[in-house]
Amino acid sequence: MSDQLSTLMAGTAQVLSEKELSDRLKLCAKEGRPLRVKLGVDPTSPDLHLGHTVVLEKLRQFQALGHQAVLIIGDFTATIGDPSGRSATRPPLSREEVLINAETYTSQAFKVLDEEKTEIVYNGDWFRKMTFEDVLRLNSRVTMQQMLQREDFRNRIDSGQEVRLHEIQYPIVQGWDSVEVRADVEIGGSDQLFNILVGRDLQKEEGQLPQIVMTMPLLEGLDGVKKMSKSYQNYVGVSEEPNEMFGKLMSTSDELMDRYYQLLLGESRDETLHPMEAKKQLAHKLTARYHDEAAATEARATWEARFSQRDDSAGAVEVALADFPADGTVLQVASFAYQAAFNLKKSNGELKKQSILPGAVQLNGEKLIDPNATLELTAGDILRLSKKHSVKIS
């Protein structure tokens, strides 16, 4: 039992409380049943990045120890929009949009979780059956003072920003999910503490054992500073192609690598390995998890060929010479190549400041530092756009 506890506590931000978790493990063992471990997800977008998988990895650990994972798809709550950590109201989503997102979300989540051992429920199944009288009765369980204790609500009110009444409902409906599934434990990001505590209160009122709160840290992005987010361009997408995923992970710092090992794989790095080899193994394991072993092995070979042997042609994406703008400038050609080969839109200012002027853009190894110079291309040329992006002219 102590081994289970130490495994489950590892990498957490906060657990309320470790003693409660220990006692619940003992109680469930005595009753001959697994813990029911809840994770609620609102599929507000179709694609996950590695920051989203931190809570999935912890849920997978519970599964591996024989406990029951309960994945709640918030087809109802996603139409409200979780206000956690938000400085403004989220734009509303239709249920149709949410269900479309849920398909890709769950398929990506099951690259971490064991699908056959995961109980999947949709919270719309109970909330859409509620009458308005039921909703009022549920609202009577909490006070406005409780809701206004929430830091992000207080901050918005203090700064003169609006808080819509439907947003105040969110912690209540998330808490009621815990009653419906009789959760023993709820996992969430560190920004979910308030919502999970509301669930405890509602369970107590219903005569249930209150769930143990387990929050996980918000994962830093590749910059090592801000949380991983598409808006910060510091993310690794779960569905990104293997070479892109492997290359991005190799750009992490040694300090961040330890965090990624713990939070994304649930293990510690091998201290006997050279940091570079340890980072390659991290990138390999994560690429294999979200693709397969062969793809990860090939991605490592491609990365080593490009960076260890300085071969820019390794992993280069082919683009036809005829597709490039005729008599294009370095700036025009680089902008077109990013879009054509990698579906990335780069502004002229970003390309000049971050790529061309520092010498990152190169043609056959020669730096192209004048953004307005006319560029002549021929078939077979290798156009290097960055450390991770190269194009072969076909």
C-alpha positions as CSV (number, residue, x, y, z in Angstrom):
1,M,0.0,0.0,0.0
2,S,2.9,2.4,0.8
3,D,4.3,1.7,-2.7
4,Q,1.0,2.7,-4.3
5,L,0.9,5.9,-2.2
6,S,4.4,7.0,-3.1
7,T,3.7,6.3,-6.8
8,L,0.5,8.3,-6.8
9,M,1.9,11.2,-4.8
10,A,4.9,11.7,-7.1
11,G,4.7,14.8,-9.3
12,T,1.5,16.1,-7.8
13,A,1.0,19.8,-7.0
14,Q,-1.4,19.3,-4.1
15,V,-3.2,16.4,-2.5
16,L,-6.0,17.0,0.1
17,S,-4.9,15.0,1.8
18,E,-2.2,12.4,1.6
19,K,-3.6,10.8,4.8
20,E,-7.1,10.7,3.2
21,L,-5.7,9.1,0.1
22,S,-3.9,6.5,2.3
23,D,-7.0,5.8,4.3
24,R,-9.2,5.5,1.2
25,L,-6.8,3.0,-0.4
26,K,-7.0,0.9,2.7
27,L,-10.8,1.1,2.8
28,C,-11.2,0.1,-0.8
29,A,-8.8,-2.8,-0.3
30,K,-10.8,-3.9,2.7
31,E,-14.1,-3.6,0.6
32,G,-12.5,-5.4,-2.3
33,R,-13.1,-2.6,-4.8
34,P,-11.0,-0.2,-6.8
35,L,-10.9,3.6,-6.3
36,R,-13.1,5.5,-8.7
37,V,-10.8,8.2,-10.1
38,K,-12.5,11.0,-11.9
39,L,-11.1,13.2,-14.6
40,G,-13.4,15.7,-16.3
41,V,-12.4,17.1,-19.7
42,D,-14.1,19.8,-21.8
43,P,-13.2,19.2,-25.4
44,T,-13.1,22.9,-26.4
45,S,-10.6,22.1,-29.2
46,P,-10.0,19.0,-31.3
47,D,-6.3,18.6,-30.6
48,L,-4.3,18.0,-27.4
49,H,-0.7,19.1,-26.6
50,L,1.5,17.5,-24.1
51,G,0.4,19.9,-21.4
52,H,-3.0,18.4,-21.5
53,T,-1.6,14.9,-21.0
54,V,-0.1,15.5,-17.5
55,V,-3.5,14.7,-15.8
56,L,-3.9,11.7,-18.2
57,E,-0.6,10.3,-17.2
58,K,-1.6,10.5,-13.5
59,L,-4.9,8.8,-14.3
60,R,-3.0,6.1,-16.2
61,Q,-0.9,5.4,-13.1
62,F,-4.1,4.8,-11.1
63,Q,-5.2,2.4,-13.9
64,A,-1.9,0.6,-13.8
65,L,-2.5,0.0,-10.0
66,G,-5.8,-1.6,-10.7
67,H,-8.2,1.4,-10.0
68,Q,-11.1,2.5,-12.1
69,A,-10.6,5.5,-14.4
70,V,-13.7,7.5,-15.0
71,L,-13.3,10.0,-17.9
72,I,-16.1,12.5,-18.0
73,I,-16.6,14.2,-21.3
74,G,-18.1,17.6,-20.6
75,D,-20.5,17.8,-23.5
76,F,-22.6,20.0,-21.2
77,T,-20.0,21.9,-19.2
78,A,-18.0,22.8,-22.4
79,T,-21.0,24.8,-23.6
80,I,-20.7,26.9,-20.5
81,G,-16.9,27.3,-20.6
82,D,-14.6,26.8,-17.7
83,P,-13.6,30.2,-16.3
84,S,-10.6,28.8,-14.4
85,G,-7.6,31.0,-15.0
86,R,-9.4,33.2,-17.5
87,S,-9.4,37.0,-17.5
88,A,-12.4,37.1,-19.8
89,T,-15.5,35.1,-20.6
90,R,-14.9,32.1,-22.9
91,P,-16.7,32.2,-26.2
92,P,-19.6,29.7,-26.2
93,L,-19.5,26.4,-28.1
94,S,-22.4,24.5,-29.6
95,R,-23.0,20.9,-28.5
96,E,-22.3,19.8,-32.1
97,E,-18.9,21.5,-32.0
98,V,-18.1,19.9,-28.6
99,L,-19.1,16.4,-29.8
100,I,-16.9,16.7,-32.9
101,N,-14.0,17.8,-30.8
102,A,-14.6,14.9,-28.3
103,E,-14.0,12.3,-31.0
104,T,-10.4,13.5,-31.7
105,Y,-9.8,14.3,-28.0
106,T,-10.7,10.8,-26.8
107,S,-8.7,9.1,-29.6
108,Q,-5.6,11.1,-28.6
109,A,-6.3,10.5,-24.8
110,F,-6.4,6.8,-25.4
111,K,-2.8,6.9,-26.5
112,V,-2.1,7.3,-22.8
113,L,-5.1,5.6,-21.1
114,D,-6.1,2.0,-21.5
115,E,-9.4,2.4,-23.4
116,E,-10.8,-1.0,-22.3
117,K,-10.3,-0.1,-18.6
118,T,-11.7,3.4,-18.9
119,E,-15.3,4.3,-18.0
120,I,-16.5,7.1,-20.3
121,V,-19.5,9.2,-19.4
122,Y,-21.0,12.4,-20.8
123,N,-22.3,14.9,-18.2
124,G,-25.0,16.0,-20.6
125,D,-26.7,12.7,-19.7
126,W,-27.8,14.0,-16.3
127,F,-27.7,17.8,-16.8
128,R,-30.0,17.7,-19.8
129,K,-32.6,15.8,-17.8
130,M,-32.8,18.5,-15.1
131,T,-35.8,20.8,-14.8
132,F,-35.4,24.4,-13.9
133,E,-36.6,23.5,-10.4
134,D,-33.7,21.0,-10.2
135,V,-31.2,23.7,-11.3
136,L,-32.5,26.1,-8.6
137,R,-32.3,23.4,-6.0
138,L,-28.7,22.7,-7.0
139,N,-27.8,26.4,-6.9
140,S,-29.2,26.6,-3.3
141,R,-26.4,24.4,-2.2
142,V,-23.8,27.1,-2.5
143,T,-23.6,30.8,-1.6
144,M,-22.5,33.8,-3.6
145,Q,-19.9,34.4,-1.0
146,Q,-18.4,31.0,-1.7
147,M,-18.3,31.7,-5.5
148,L,-16.7,35.2,-5.0
149,Q,-13.9,33.6,-3.0
150,R,-12.6,32.3,-6.3
151,E,-9.5,34.3,-7.2
152,D,-10.1,34.7,-10.9
153,F,-13.7,36.0,-10.3
154,R,-12.4,38.5,-7.7
155,N,-9.7,39.7,-10.0
156,R,-12.1,40.3,-12.9
157,I,-14.6,42.1,-10.7
158,D,-11.8,44.2,-9.0
159,S,-10.5,45.3,-12.4
160,G,-14.0,46.3,-13.6
161,Q,-14.4,43.3,-16.0
162,E,-17.7,41.5,-16.2
163,V,-18.4,38.0,-14.7
164,R,-21.4,36.4,-16.4
165,L,-23.8,34.5,-14.2
166,H,-23.5,31.3,-16.3
167,E,-19.8,31.2,-15.4
168,I,-20.6,31.1,-11.7
169,Q,-22.6,27.9,-12.4
170,Y,-19.5,26.1,-13.7
171,P,-17.9,25.0,-10.4
172,I,-21.4,23.8,-9.2
173,V,-22.0,21.6,-12.3
174,Q,-18.4,20.3,-12.2
175,G,-18.9,19.5,-8.5
176,W,-22.2,17.7,-9.2
177,D,-20.4,15.4,-11.7
178,S,-18.5,14.0,-8.7
179,V,-21.8,13.1,-7.0
180,E,-23.1,11.4,-10.1
181,V,-20.1,9.2,-10.6
182,R,-19.4,8.7,-6.9
183,A,-15.8,9.7,-7.3
184,D,-13.2,8.7,-4.7
185,V,-10.5,10.9,-6.2
186,E,-10.7,13.8,-8.7
187,I,-7.6,14.8,-10.7
188,G,-7.2,18.2,-12.3
189,G,-4.7,20.9,-13.1
190,S,-3.6,23.2,-10.2
191,D,-6.1,25.8,-11.5
192,Q,-9.0,23.4,-10.8
193,L,-8.6,23.4,-7.0
194,F,-11.7,25.5,-6.3
195,N,-13.9,23.4,-8.6
196,I,-12.8,20.1,-7.0
197,L,-13.4,21.4,-3.5
198,V,-17.0,22.3,-4.5
199,G,-17.4,18.7,-5.5
200,R,-16.3,17.5,-2.0
201,D,-18.9,19.8,-0.4
202,L,-21.7,18.5,-2.6
203,Q,-20.7,14.9,-2.0
204,K,-20.8,15.4,1.8
205,E,-24.3,16.9,1.5
206,E,-25.4,13.8,-0.4
207,G,-24.0,11.5,2.3
208,Q,-21.1,10.3,0.1
209,L,-17.4,10.0,1.1
210,P,-15.8,13.3,-0.1
211,Q,-13.4,12.8,-2.9
212,I,-9.7,13.3,-2.4
213,V,-8.4,16.4,-4.3
214,M,-5.4,15.7,-6.5
215,T,-4.1,18.6,-8.6
216,M,-1.2,18.4,-11.0
217,P,1.2,21.2,-12.0
218,L,0.6,23.2,-15.2
219,L,3.4,22.0,-17.6
220,E,5.9,24.6,-18.8
221,G,6.2,24.9,-22.5
222,L,9.4,24.5,-24.6
223,D,10.5,28.0,-23.4
224,G,10.7,26.7,-19.9
225,V,8.8,29.8,-18.6
226,K,5.2,30.1,-19.6
227,K,2.7,27.2,-19.4
228,M,2.4,25.1,-22.6
229,S,-0.1,26.7,-24.9
230,K,-0.7,27.1,-28.6
231,S,-1.1,30.8,-28.2
232,Y,2.4,31.0,-26.8
233,Q,3.8,28.9,-29.6
234,N,5.7,26.8,-27.0
235,Y,3.8,23.5,-27.3
236,V,4.2,20.0,-28.6
237,G,1.0,18.7,-30.2
238,V,0.0,15.1,-29.6
239,S,-0.9,14.7,-33.3
240,E,2.3,16.4,-34.7
241,E,4.3,14.3,-37.1
242,P,7.2,12.3,-35.5
243,N,10.1,14.4,-36.8
244,E,8.5,17.6,-35.6
245,M,7.6,16.1,-32.2
246,F,11.1,14.6,-31.7
247,G,12.8,17.9,-32.8
248,K,10.7,20.1,-30.5
249,L,11.5,17.8,-27.5
250,M,15.2,18.0,-28.2
251,S,15.0,21.8,-27.8
252,T,14.1,21.6,-24.1
253,S,16.6,22.6,-21.4
254,D,18.2,20.0,-19.1
255,E,16.2,21.4,-16.2
256,L,12.9,21.1,-18.1
257,M,13.8,17.6,-19.2
258,D,13.5,16.4,-15.6
259,R,10.0,17.9,-15.3
260,Y,8.9,16.2,-18.6
261,Y,10.2,12.8,-17.5
262,Q,8.2,13.1,-14.2
263,L,5.0,14.6,-15.5
264,L,4.7,13.1,-19.0
265,L,6.2,9.7,-18.4
266,G,5.8,9.2,-14.6
267,E,9.4,8.3,-14.2
268,S,12.8,9.8,-13.4
269,R,15.6,10.2,-15.9
270,D,18.6,7.9,-15.7
271,E,21.2,10.0,-13.9
272,T,24.0,7.7,-15.3
273,L,23.3,8.8,-18.9
274,H,24.8,11.9,-20.5
275,P,22.1,14.7,-20.5
276,M,22.0,14.6,-24.3
277,E,21.4,10.9,-24.4
278,A,18.8,11.2,-21.7
279,K,17.0,13.9,-23.7
280,K,17.1,11.7,-26.8
281,Q,15.5,8.9,-24.8
282,L,12.8,11.2,-23.5
283,A,12.0,12.4,-27.1
284,H,12.1,8.8,-28.3
285,K,9.7,7.5,-25.6
286,L,7.2,10.3,-26.1
287,T,7.3,10.0,-29.9
288,A,6.8,6.3,-29.6
289,R,3.8,6.8,-27.3
290,Y,2.0,9.0,-29.7
291,H,3.1,7.3,-32.9
292,D,4.9,4.0,-32.7
293,E,8.4,2.6,-32.0
294,A,9.4,2.5,-35.7
295,A,8.4,6.2,-36.2
296,A,10.4,7.2,-33.0
297,T,13.5,5.3,-34.2
298,E,13.3,6.9,-37.6
299,A,12.8,10.4,-36.0
300,R,15.8,10.0,-33.8
301,A,17.9,8.9,-36.8
302,T,16.7,11.9,-38.8
303,W,17.5,14.3,-35.9
304,E,20.9,12.9,-35.5
305,A,21.7,13.1,-39.2
306,R,20.6,16.7,-39.3
307,F,22.2,18.0,-36.1
308,S,24.9,15.6,-35.1
309,Q,26.2,15.3,-38.7
310,R,25.0,18.8,-39.8
311,D,23.0,17.3,-42.7
312,D,20.1,19.8,-43.4
313,S,18.7,17.5,-46.1
314,A,17.7,14.9,-43.5
315,G,14.0,15.2,-42.9
316,A,13.6,18.0,-45.4
317,V,10.2,18.4,-46.9
318,E,10.1,18.5,-50.7
319,V,8.5,21.4,-52.5
320,A,8.4,21.8,-56.3
321,L,10.5,24.5,-57.8
322,A,7.6,25.6,-60.0
323,D,5.5,26.4,-57.0
324,F,7.9,29.1,-55.6
325,P,7.3,32.7,-56.5
326,A,9.3,33.8,-59.6
327,D,12.1,36.2,-58.8
328,G,11.0,36.1,-55.1
329,T,13.0,37.8,-52.4
330,V,14.5,35.9,-49.5
331,L,11.6,37.1,-47.4
332,Q,8.9,36.0,-49.9
333,V,10.6,32.7,-50.5
334,A,10.9,31.9,-46.8
335,S,7.3,32.9,-46.1
336,F,6.1,30.7,-49.0
337,A,8.2,27.7,-47.9
338,Y,6.9,27.8,-44.3
339,Q,3.4,27.8,-45.5
340,A,3.8,25.3,-48.3
341,A,5.9,22.7,-46.5
342,F,4.8,23.1,-42.8
343,N,1.5,25.0,-43.0
344,L,3.0,27.7,-40.8
345,K,2.1,31.3,-41.3
346,K,4.9,33.7,-40.4
347,S,4.6,37.4,-40.4
348,N,7.2,39.5,-42.3
349,G,8.3,41.1,-39.1
350,E,8.7,37.7,-37.4
351,L,10.7,36.2,-40.3
352,K,13.1,39.1,-40.4
353,K,13.7,39.4,-36.7
354,Q,13.7,35.7,-35.7
355,S,15.0,33.9,-38.8
356,I,16.6,36.0,-41.6
357,L,18.7,38.6,-39.7
358,P,20.1,36.1,-37.2
359,G,21.2,33.9,-40.1
360,A,18.9,31.0,-39.5
361,V,17.7,31.0,-43.2
362,Q,20.3,29.3,-45.4
363,L,20.5,28.1,-49.0
364,N,22.9,25.1,-49.3
365,G,24.6,26.2,-46.1
366,E,25.0,29.9,-47.1
367,K,23.3,32.4,-44.8
368,L,20.7,34.6,-46.4
369,I,20.6,37.7,-44.2
370,D,19.3,40.3,-46.7
371,P,15.4,39.9,-46.7
372,N,15.1,41.9,-49.8
373,A,17.7,40.1,-51.9
374,T,16.3,38.2,-55.0
375,L,16.7,34.5,-54.5
376,E,17.4,32.1,-57.4
377,L,16.5,28.5,-56.7
378,T,17.3,25.3,-58.6
379,A,16.2,21.7,-58.3
380,G,18.1,19.9,-55.6
381,D,18.7,23.0,-53.4
382,I,18.3,22.7,-49.7
383,L,16.6,25.7,-48.1
384,R,17.1,25.7,-44.3
385,L,14.4,27.8,-42.5
386,S,15.3,27.0,-38.9
387,K,17.0,24.3,-36.9
388,K,13.8,22.2,-37.2
389,H,12.5,23.1,-40.7
390,S,14.3,22.5,-44.0
391,V,12.9,22.3,-47.6
392,K,14.3,20.4,-50.5
393,I,13.6,22.0,-53.9
394,S,12.3,19.3,-56.3
